Amino acid sequence: MTRNEEMLSKFRLHADEVNDRIKNGIEQHRKTYATITVTDKDGAPVKGAKIHIKHKKHDFLFGANLFMLDEMETEEKNAEYKKAFAECFEAATLPFYWSDLEPEEGKPRFSKDSPKVYRRPAPDLCLEYCEANNITPKAHCLTYVNFNPPWLDESNLGTVRAKLEKRYKELSERYRGRIHGWEVINETLCNSPRRDKCPYFRERGLVEENFRLAENYFRENELIINEATNHIWEWSSFQFDRSAYYTLIERTINRGARIDCIGMQYHAFNRREEEHKFLSSIYDPVQIFRVLDQYSDFNLPIQITEITIPAYSDSEEDMRTQAEILEWLYKIWFSHPAVEGAMYWNLVDGYAAFAPLGDMTAGENYYRGGLIDFNMKKKPAYEALKKLIHEEWTTEQTLTADDGGRVKFKGFFGEYDVEIDGTIYKAKLSKDRSHDIKITLK
C-alpha cells in the first residue's frame, strides 16, 4: 500500500456519507438566499436592470500566519510571498509573542520600522499589509508563558501579574479597534521544561484569570482560547465531554470567565515513520466530525487556529497526498456550522519554528508542511486551497431585474460587489443581518 492509499484510506472508506454531510452542510450553513431591489433616484423600481453579482470575501476566516512578511532573504521572495498570501488567503494570524514584541522592557516593537526579529514582523507592518489587501487580522497571543521575556522576574507573581496587565492595557489601547480577534491564552494543557519552571503557569485559576483580564481591556473584541495538539491529541485522544480541553473550557466558563471562541490546533507533527499510528483519528473524517459536534455543545464558534499537514518530501506522491488530505479537511471544516475559520500555519517551507532558515532537516522544517516550497514554487496543496476558496466556494452571476426591480439569488456569506451600469455597489451577506439588499442608482 502506498502512503497516499494509507493516509487517505479513512476518507475514501467513508466518502459517500462524508460527502453528503459536506454538501448539505455547506448549502445550509455557508449560503443564503438574498434579494436585491434596484430603484432610481426617485424610488421607482428599475425594470430589466442588468445586475452582476460577484463574491469578494468570505465571512469564514480562510487564513495563515503572516510571520514571514518582509522577513525573507531577498526582496524578490518578499514580493512573491505577499502576492501569494493575498491571492489565496483572506485572514492572517499576527505574532504578538511577548518576548519578541518587547525584547527590551518598555520598548515594544510596534512600529513598522522597528528592529527586525526573525519570524516576528512588527504589528504595524502586518496591519498595513492586511488593510491594503482586505485581509482580516487576528492576534496570537496575549499570554503564552513559553514566550515570557527574559527580563520578566517570574519568581515574583505580583510582578508577573502587574507586567502582564500593563501589556494587555498597551495592546488594547493601540490595537483593539483594528484587530477584532485575540487569542487570550495559549497551550496550557501541554507541559514543557520552560512552562514547568514558571511559577505563574502553575497558578490555580490561570485560564480564567487571563480571560477576566482580557475582558477588562478588550470588551468589544472576540476572546479566543487556544490549545496545542501534541500528535493532535484533541482529536486522537478524544474522550467526549470528558476530554481535557472540553473540561477546561467548561470549568472556565462555569467560573464566570467569558470565552467567545474555541481555538483548536491541527498540527500533524508526527515523524513520517510514526504517522500511521494516528491514522484512525487525525485522518478519519468520522472522528473529526465527532469532535466538532461534541465541542459544539458550548454554542461557541470554533476556529481551527494552526494547521500543518506534512508533505515530508518534494516527491509527487507526497505533495499530492498533502493536497488531498487538506482538501478533505477544509471541506469538513467549512461544512460544519460551528467552525468559523481555518488558519494554516506556515505558508512557505524552510521558515518554520525551531530551525535555521532553509534547513529542512531541523525543527518544524522537517515536516515540509508549507503550501509553497523554499524556492517559492506553489505546491498542489496551495492550488487546491485556492481553488476551493476562490473558485468552488464563490458566487458570481449576472441577473435581470423583474418588473419590481428585483433579483433573487443564493450566495455564500461574505462581501459582494454588485455592478449595475458600470457602477459598483457594496453588499454583504451574513448570518446576523437581513438579506433584503436595496440599491438606489447614483
N, C-alpha and C positions, 0 to 999 in steps of 0.2 A: 504494500500500500504506500503510495506517495504521501509526502507531507500534506499536499493540498487535499488529497482524499481524506486523510485522517482528520485534519483540522476543520474541515467543512462538513464532516460526516453527520453531526447532530443537526446542523442547519438543513442539510439535504434530507435527512430522515423525516424531519417534521415540516418539510417545506409547504405542504398543502395547507395544513391548519394555520401555520405561522403566516403564510402569505395572505390567507383570508383575514386574519386579525389585523395585519398591517394595512391591507387595502381598506377595510372597514374603519379602522382607527383613524387613518389619515382623512378619509372622507368626512367622518363625524367630528373630529377634534381639531383639524387644521384648516378647514374650509367652511365657508358660509355662503348663503345666498344674499345678494345685495341688489338694491335698486338705485339707479341714477336717474334723477329727473333734471332735465335741462330747460331753463327758461331764459327769455330775453330780458333786457333791462326793465321792461315794463311788467314783467312777471308772467308773460304769456308763454305757454309751452312751445318748444321748438320741434315741430313735427319733422321727422325724417333726418334729424341731425346724425351725422356720422361720428361715432364715439369710439376712439381707440383706447383700450384699457391695457396698461402694462404694469405688472407687478415689479416693484423696485427693491423691496427689502422685506424679509420675514419678521414676524413677531418673535418667532422661535430664534434663540441665540445660536447661530452657527458660527463658531469662532475657534481661535487658537491662542496660545500665549504669544505675546509680542516682544519676547525677551531679546530678540536679535535685531531690533530696529536700530539701524545705523551702527551696529556692533561688529559687522563683518570686516574681513581683512582688506577688501578693496571696495572702491566706490561703485564699481560695476555690479558686484554682488549685492551691495546695499540697495541699489536701484532695482535689481531683479527681485529681491526679497520683498520690497514694498509693493511692487507691481503684482507679484504672485499672491501675496496676502490679500490684497484688496479685490483681486479678481475672483477669489474663492470664498472668503470669509466676510461676515457682517458684524462680528463681535470680536473683542480682544481681551485677554487677561493681562493686566498690567502688574509689574512687580513692585510690591511695597515692602519687601523684606527689610526689617528694621536695621540689621547690621550693615546692609549695603546702601540703604537710603540715608542713613545717618552714621557713617563710619566714624565721624568726629562729633562728639556731643555738642549740640547747639548749632550745627552746621549741616542741616539736611540738604540733600541733593535734589531739590525740587525743580530748579530751572533747567531749560534745555541746554545751556552751556556749562552745566556742572561737570566736574571731573568724571572721567569715564570709569565705570566698574563693569567688568565683563558680564554679559547676560542681564544687566540691570539698567536699561535705558531710563533716563530721568522721566518722572511723570509728566512734566510739561511737554516734553518732546513727544511722548506717546499720545497725549491728548491732542496735540496739534495735528498729528497724523490721523488719528481717529476722526476728529471733527472734519478734516478736509475730505475724508473718504466715506462719511456717513457710517462709521463703524461704532458700535456700542461698546464702551469700555466697562470693564469690571475690575475691582481691586482685589489683589491677592498678596498679603492678607494682613489684618491688624495685629493679631497675636499669634506667634509661632516661635516657641522657645528655642527651637533649633537655630534660629537666626537672631537671637538677642545680641546686641552689640557688645564687643569686648569691654567697653568702658562701663557697662552696667554692673553695679555691685549686686550680684544675685544672692549674696548671703544675707542681705538686708531686705526683708519682704516689704517693709514700709517704703523703702526707696524704689523697689521694683514697681510697686503699685502707683506711686507718685509719678515716676517717669513714664509709665505706660499710659496713665491718664493724660499727661501732657502730650504724648504722641497722638492719642485719639483726638484730643482737642485741636491740635495743629492741623491734622489731616482733614478733620471735619470743616474747619474754617476755610481751608484752601480748596477742597475738592468735593464736598458733599453735593454741591449744585451741578457738578459736571460728571460725576460718577454715581450712578444710582445703586449698583450692586456692590456690597462689601462683604468679603469673607471675613468673619469676625475672629474665628479661632480655627487652627489647622492641626490635624493629626494628633489628637490627644489619646488615641487608643493604641498607638504603637510605641514600643519602647526603643530607646537608643541610649548609648552612653552619654550623649550630650544632654538628653532630657533627664536621665536618671540623676545627673549631678546638679540639676536646677531645683532648688527648694520650692520655687513658685509652682513648678509643674506638678508637684506632689500635693498642693494645697487642696483641701476639701472645697467643693463648690467652684472649682476653677472655671468650668464652662459657663455656668450661669452668671458668675461674677463678670466675665468678659462681655456677655450679651447684655447685661444690665448697663455696663459702662458704655457699650456701643449705642444702646437705646438713648442714653443721655445726650449723646453728641450727633447721632445720625437718625433722628426721629422720623424723617421722611424717606429714608433710604431702605433698600432691601437688605436685611441682615441674614447672612448665609453661614451655616455650619459646614465644615468640610472635613472629610476623613480620608485617611490613606488606605491603600489596598495592597498590603503585603501579599503577593500572589492573588490579588483581587479577592481578599477573603470576605469582604462584604457580600460578595456574590457566591464564592465557593464554600465558605463556612456558614452559610445562611441557616439560621435556626428559627425562622418565622418571627413572631413577636418576642422571642427570647434572644434574638441576636444582640450582640453587644452594642452595636451602633443604634439599633432601634431602642433599646432600653435607656441608653444615654440621652437620646433625644426626648423620649417620654419623660424621664426624670427631670430634665432641664426645663421642659415646658410646665410640668407639674409644680415645679418650684417657682413659677411665676416669671421666668425669663421669656423674652419674645424672640422666637426663631421664625423667620419669614420664608426660608428656603433650605432644602436639604441638599448638600453637595456630596456627590458620590464619585470617587475617582475610578478610573478604569485603565490603570497601567498594567499591562501584561508582562511584568518584569520577571519572567521565568527564563532560566537558561534553556537554550534550544533543546538540549538532551533531556530536559525535565518537563517541557511544556505539555507532553501527552498526559501527565499526571493530573492536569487541571482541565482536561478536555470536557469532562462530564458536567462541568459547572460554568466556566467562563465562556466557553464557546457552545453553550447549549441554550437555544432560544427559549425553551420551556422554563428553564431556571431563571433566565433574565427577566422574563415576564412575571414569574412568581415573585421575585424580589421587588420589582417595581410595584406590583399590586399590593404587596404587604406594606411597603412604606407609604403607599397612598392613603393608608388609614389616618395619617396625620392631617389630611386635607391641606397639605402644603405642596408647592411646586418643588420639583426635583431637578437639579442640574447635574449632568454628567460633566464634572468640572475639569478633569485632567485625563486625557485619553492617550495611550500609547499602544499600538499594535505592532509588534516586531515584524520586520522582514528578515532579519538576521544576515542577509547577504543581498547582493545585487543580481542574483540569478533570476531568470524569467519566472520560474515557478514560485520562488519565494515572494517576489514582488506581486505576482498575480494573486497569491494566497492572501497577502496583506490587504489587497484591494477588495477581494471578495468578502473577507471577514468584515471589513469596515462597512461595506455596502449593506450587509445584513444587519449589523449593529445599528447603523444610523437609521435604517428603515424601522427597526423595532423602537428605538428611542423617539423618533419623530411621530410614530403612530400612537404612542402611549399618552393618555390625557394628562397625566401628572408631570410629564417631563417638559421643561420649558427651555432647555438648551443643552447643547453638546459641544464642549470646548476641547479641541485637540490640543496636544501639548506642544512638542517641538515640530515646527514646520519643516526644518532642513536638517538632514543628517550631519553629524560631526560637531554639533554645537550644544550637546546635551550636558547635563549636570555631572559633576564628579569625574571629569575627563579633560585632558588638554585638548585644545581646539584641533579638530581634524583627526584625532587618534581614535580610530574605530574599534580598538580592542579594549578601551578603558571605560569605566563608569557606565552611564546610560547610553553612551555612543554604541556600545556593544550590540544593542538591540536593533540598530538601524531602523528606528521607529518613525523617522521623518517621512513626510509626503513628497519631499524633493531631496535628491541626493546631494552630496557635498559639492559637486560641480554645477549645481543649480539645474539639473535635469529633472523635470517633473516625472514622478513615478505614476504607475497605473492607479495607485490609491488617490493621488491628488486629482487626477482626471475623473475618477469615479465619483468622488465627493462633489466636485464642481458640477458634474452633470446632474447629480441628484438635486443639488441646491438651486441651480440656475436654469436647468432645462426641464427636469421632470416635475419638480415641485414649484412651478411658477404658473402664472396666469397671464395670457396675452391674447386679446381678441378685438376685432372691430365689429361694432353692432350699430344697428339703425334704430333711432328712437321712434316709438309709436306715436299715435295722434296726441297723446298726453305728454310727449317729450320724454318718455321713459324707456329705459332698457333694464333688463334683469339678467344677472349672471351669477355664477358660483365661482368664488375665487379663494385663494389662500389668504390667511390672515397676514396683514402687513401693510406696507406703504405702497401707494399706487401713483402713477402718472396717468391722468385722464386727458387725452388730447382731442380737442374739438376745433376744427377750422384753423389748425396750426398753433393754437394756444394751449399750453399745458396747465392743467389744474391739479392740485394735490388732493388725494383722498386716502383714507385709512380704513381697513377692516380689522376689527379686533373683537375679542370675546366680550368686552365690557362696554361696548357702545352700540348705538343704533346703526343699522346698515342701510338706512334710507339717506342717500347722499344727494344733496341738492346743489346744483351748479347754476349760477347766473352768468350768462355770457358777458364778457367785457366789451 
